Amino acid sequence: MRRRLQLCTLLFAWLLSTGSQWDAVQTFGWGRMILTYAQSMPLAEAVRLTFTADNLCGVCETVSEAKQQEDGLPVSEGKLSGKIVCAFPPATVRMEPLAEVFARQVTDEMTVYGEGRYPPPVPPPRGVV
């Protein structure tokens, strides 16, 4: 039970950190728009009208503003107007001669397993009858 609670908490934190709460609010807004439009027009027309960029409801505007504030990047017409730069520090690479690597592996792996043991008795002992 405790493991399940930990996993659920981790999943909830991950969803919040990726901004999924705004996706849920946006889905709610779309559903409400479709329901409102479907009362006065056919369903196909209501769905088409819901997903056009010209008809934004209050929920859609709130979600786009919130996403813009979270990202910190200016958003215009659904496209980013800035650049995203990913910089990684250079990886350090250490080159060694192959002979040294093999010599170290051979000496590390070559151990005598019987070293320090007594030899087995010859002939082997027999059980008492």
C-alpha positions, 0 to 999 in steps of 0.5 A: 500500500505504501509503495502504491501511494509513493508511485501515485504521488510521484506520478502526480508530481510529474504530471504537475511539473510537465504542465498537464493540469493545463491540458486537463483544463483545456480539455474541459474548455473544449468539451464545454464549447462543443456542448454549447455550440451543439445546442444550436448547430450540428455536432460536426459543425460544433467540433469544427468551430471549437477547434478553429483559432478564431473562436477562443473562449475564456478558458482557452485564453486563460490556459494559453496565458498560463502556459506562456507564463510558465514557459517564460517564452513569448508565444504568438499564434501558437508558435515560439518566437524565441530560440531554445538553446541546449548547451551541454558541457564537453565530455572528458575522454581519457585515451590509454594505450590498449596494451596497458588496458589488457595488462591491467585486466589480465593481472586483475582477473588472474587469481589462483583460487586454490591458493592457501588451501590444503590439498584434498585427502587421497584416497577420499574418506569412506563413510563408516559402516 
